[in-house]
């Protein structure tokens, strides 16, 4: 066995029994290169992380310049660090006025955990509500709100006083009551196979939270930063959350998460107790510099608008008797084949032909399309041709 592969299998903890195990040596734009000389068109983008592509020059430049200044100097919140301040200023300038204060953490699941703490603190309540078929992360609080029993059953007990309502179910809105601290929702469910709710339901959810005093938490870890054709997916419906949770693409390719709320609400974390939420590496200066550069690229290159038009191109090109549906918004798409074995075969056939696709944990009958938002029309066409051939029967 190749020594590097052996080290990967035996010295790195594994997440499954069948990793793809591509031996990556470089990545640029929408392409990943491996040690055996092959190149793969990336339709996964690190699972919606690399929205501006791999190693965008402006992001790499920002990282290098910050690395020449300083790296970690103190846990989050004690020193004024220019990358944190500049990134927070730019980020909140694009959000509604009620989302004015940012707390940077290390990942999306950590941001969910912190948002749950803030909701309990702000409301004095304990009941938390998620949606059926949701996914919010793998830590205990996030997993409690996630509705995937296969991932949960060996980790119990999880958080008590946690319930789930139907996603896009108007009838279930009545289950939100005055005992509820927060309702946590993905504006588009990702791991469930890219499920887009009605605007009416999201608006009704916002109204019900207002009526009961529950906080409305939107998990935009996967949908944020142009992925769905808007900078943030909540802009499609016009609803504004009480707490916005970000991750994945936030750091421009470096690990980062954040939760954002009002100044008044976020101030509750600074007293009674002091240091009500703390993180050592949250808001790392390299990640903030990279995130700010990526956000500037998103705006300068109109990547949200490109995601809309290129998503429509995928939908138009992926016309095949074996495809039941291509659903989603922008470049957050699911190709529904209706059969888990056909999905596995199609994904592996695509890989053999130099196109990297991926499946969903909670929707085995479909595979995802979520490339960098910088993908070109010709690359979309190449990907579609390969996918169509991969779906053809033997």
Residue pairs with C-beta under 8 A, 6 or more apart in sequence:
1 9
2 23
4 23
4 35
5 21
5 23
8 19
8 21
9 21
20 351
22 32
22 34
22 40
22 356
23 34
23 35
23 36
24 32
24 33
24 34
24 35
25 33
25 34
25 35
26 32
26 33
27 33
27 42
27 54
27 55
28 53
28 54
28 55
29 53
29 54
29 55
29 372
29 374
30 41
30 42
30 53
30 54
30 371
30 372
30 374
30 375
30 376
30 379
31 39
31 40
31 41
31 42
31 54
32 39
32 40
32 42
32 54
32 356
33 39
33 40
34 40
38 354
39 354
40 351
40 354
40 355
40 356
41 354
41 355
41 356
41 371
41 379
41 382
41 383
41 386
42 50
42 54
42 356
42 371
42 372
43 355
43 356
43 357
43 358
43 368
43 369
43 370
43 371
43 383
44 356
44 357
44 358
44 368
44 370
44 371
45 51
45 370
45 371
45 372
46 248
46 253
47 222
47 248
47 358
47 370
48 190
48 222
48 223
48 227
48 248
48 249
48 332
48 370
49 248
49 249
49 251
49 253
50 249
50 253
50 372
51 225
51 226
51 227
51 249
51 294
51 298
51 303
51 372
51 373
52 59
52 249
52 252
52 253
52 294
52 297
52 298
52 301
52 303
52 372
52 373
52 374
53 372
53 373
53 374
54 253
54 372
55 253
56 252
56 293
56 294
56 297
56 374
58 293
58 294
58 296
58 297
59 252
59 253
59 290
59 293
59 294
59 297
61 293
62 252
62 289
62 290
62 292
62 293
63 254
63 286
63 289
63 290
63 293
65 289
66 83
66 285
66 286
66 289
67 286
69 285
70 285
71 284
71 285
71 286
72 281
72 284
72 285
73 79
73 81
73 285
75 278
75 279
75 280
75 281
76 103
76 104
76 105
76 278
76 279
76 280
76 281
76 282
76 283
77 278
81 283
81 285
81 288
83 285
83 286
83 288
83 289
83 292
84 104
84 283
84 285
84 288
86 288
86 292
87 102
87 104
87 288
87 289
87 291
87 292
87 295
88 102
88 104
90 292
90 295
90 296
91 102
91 258
91 260
91 295
92 99
92 100
92 101
92 102
92 260
94 231
94 295
95 232
95 244
95 260
96 240
98 240
98 242
98 261
98 262
99 240
99 241
99 244
99 260
99 261
99 262
100 260
100 262
100 263
101 260
101 261
101 262
101 263
101 265
101 266
101 267
102 258
102 259
102 260
103 114
103 258
103 259
103 260
103 266
103 269
103 277
103 282
104 256
104 257
104 258
104 279
104 282
104 283
104 287
104 288
105 111
105 114
105 256
105 257
105 258
105 259
105 279
105 282
105 283
106 255
106 256
106 257
106 279
106 281
106 282
106 284
107 137
107 247
107 255
107 256
107 257
108 136
108 137
108 219
108 221
108 222
108 245
108 246
108 247
108 248
108 257
109 136
109 137
109 138
109 139
109 142
109 247
109 257
110 139
110 257
110 279
110 282
111 221
111 245
111 246
111 247
111 257
111 258
111 259
112 136
112 137
112 139
112 141
112 142
112 145
112 184
112 219
112 221
112 245
112 259
113 137
113 139
113 141
113 142
114 259
114 277
115 182
115 184
115 217
115 243
115 245
115 259
116 128
116 141
116 145
116 159
116 181
116 182
116 184
116 217
117 269
117 276
117 277
118 243
118 259
118 261
118 265
118 266
118 268
118 269
118 277
119 125
119 128
119 181
119 182
119 215
119 217
119 242
119 243
120 126
120 181
120 182
121 268
121 269
121 276
122 181
122 215
122 265
122 268
123 181
123 182
123 213
123 214
123 215
125 179
125 180
125 181
125 214
126 160
126 161
126 179
126 181
127 161
127 162
127 163
127 177
127 179
127 180
127 181
128 144
128 145
128 159
128 161
128 162
128 163
128 180
128 181
128 182
128 183
128 184
129 162
129 163
129 164
129 165
129 175
129 176
129 180
129 182
129 183
129 184
129 214
130 136
130 144
130 145
130 146
130 147
130 162
130 163
130 164
130 165
130 183
130 184
130 185
131 147
131 164
131 165
131 166
131 167
131 184
131 185
131 186
131 189
132 147
132 164
132 165
132 166
132 167
133 147
133 148
133 167
133 189
133 192
133 195
133 362
134 145
134 146
134 147
134 164
134 167
134 184
134 185
134 186
134 189
134 191
134 192
135 146
135 148
135 186
135 189
135 190
135 191
135 192
135 361
135 362
136 142
136 143
136 145
136 146
136 184
136 186
136 219
136 221
137 143
137 146
137 221
138 151
140 155
140 158
140 159
141 159
143 151
143 152
143 155
143 158
144 152
144 158
144 159
144 162
145 162
145 184
146 152
147 164
148 191
148 361
148 362
151 361
152 158
163 175
165 172
165 173
165 175
165 176
165 183
166 172
167 185
167 189
167 192
167 195
167 197
168 195
168 197
168 198
168 201
169 201
170 200
170 201
170 204
173 201
173 204
173 205
173 208
174 208
176 183
176 205
176 208
176 209
176 212
176 214
177 212
178 212
178 213
180 212
180 214
181 214
181 215
182 214
182 215
182 216
182 217
182 242
182 243
183 205
183 209
183 214
183 215
183 216
183 217
184 217
184 219
185 202
185 205
185 216
185 217
185 218
185 219
186 218
186 219
186 220
186 222
186 223
187 197
187 202
187 218
187 219
187 220
187 223
187 228
187 233
187 234
187 236
187 237
188 194
188 195
188 196
188 197
188 222
188 223
188 228
188 233
188 328
188 329
188 332
189 195
189 197
190 222
190 223
190 332
190 360
191 360
191 361
191 362
191 363
192 360
192 362
192 363
193 327
193 334
193 336
193 360
193 362
193 363
193 365
193 366
194 327
194 328
194 332
194 333
194 334
194 366
194 368
195 327
196 327
196 328
196 329
199 236
199 237
199 238
202 234
202 237
202 239
203 237
203 238
203 239
205 216
205 239
206 216
206 239
206 240
208 214
209 215
209 216
209 242
215 242
215 243
216 239
216 241
216 242
216 243
217 241
217 242
217 243
217 244
217 245
218 233
218 234
218 239
218 241
218 243
218 244
218 245
219 245
220 232
220 233
220 234
220 244
220 245
220 246
221 245
221 246
221 247
221 248
221 257
222 247
222 248
222 332
223 232
223 233
223 332
224 231
224 232
224 233
224 246
224 247
224 248
224 249
224 250
225 231
225 232
225 246
225 248
225 249
225 250
225 294
225 295
225 298
226 249
226 298
226 303
226 304
226 307
226 330
226 373
227 233
227 249
227 307
227 330
227 331
227 332
227 370
227 373
228 236
228 307
228 328
228 329
228 330
228 331
228 332
229 236
229 304
229 305
229 307
229 308
229 311
229 329
229 330
229 331
230 236
230 304
230 330
231 298
231 304
232 244
233 329
234 240
234 241
234 244
236 329
242 261
242 262
242 265
243 259
243 260
243 261
243 265
244 259
244 260
244 261
245 257
245 258
245 259
245 260
246 257
246 258
246 259
246 260
247 256
247 257
247 258
249 294
250 256
250 257
250 258
250 291
251 287
251 290
251 291
251 294
252 287
252 290
252 291
252 293
252 294
252 295
252 297
253 290
253 294
254 284
254 286
254 287
254 290
254 291
255 287
256 284
256 287
256 288
256 291
257 282
268 276
269 276
269 277
270 276
297 303
298 304
298 373
301 374
303 373
303 374
304 330
304 373
306 373
306 374
307 330
307 331
307 373
308 329
308 330
310 331
310 373
310 375
310 377
310 380
311 328
311 329
311 330
311 331
311 332
311 333
313 377
313 380
313 381
314 326
314 331
314 333
314 369
314 380
314 383
314 384
315 326
315 333
317 380
317 381
317 384
317 388
318 326
318 335
318 384
318 387
318 388
320 388
320 391
322 337
322 342
322 391
322 392
322 393
323 335
323 336
323 337
323 391
324 336
324 337
324 338
325 334
325 335
325 336
326 333
326 334
326 335
326 336
326 369
327 333
327 334
327 336
328 334
328 369
331 369
331 370
331 371
331 373
331 375
332 370
333 368
333 369
333 370
334 360
334 363
334 366
334 367
334 368
334 369
335 366
335 367
335 368
335 369
335 387
336 365
336 366
337 343
337 346
337 365
337 366
337 367
337 391
338 365
339 365
340 364
340 365
342 391
343 359
343 364
343 365
343 366
343 367
344 359
345 390
346 357
346 367
346 387
346 390
346 391
347 357
347 358
347 359
347 367
347 390
349 389
349 390
350 356
350 357
350 386
350 387
350 390
351 357
353 386
353 389
353 390
354 386
355 382
355 383
355 386
355 387
355 390
357 367
357 368
357 369
357 387
358 367
358 368
359 366
359 367
359 368
360 366
360 367
360 368
369 383
371 379
371 383
375 383
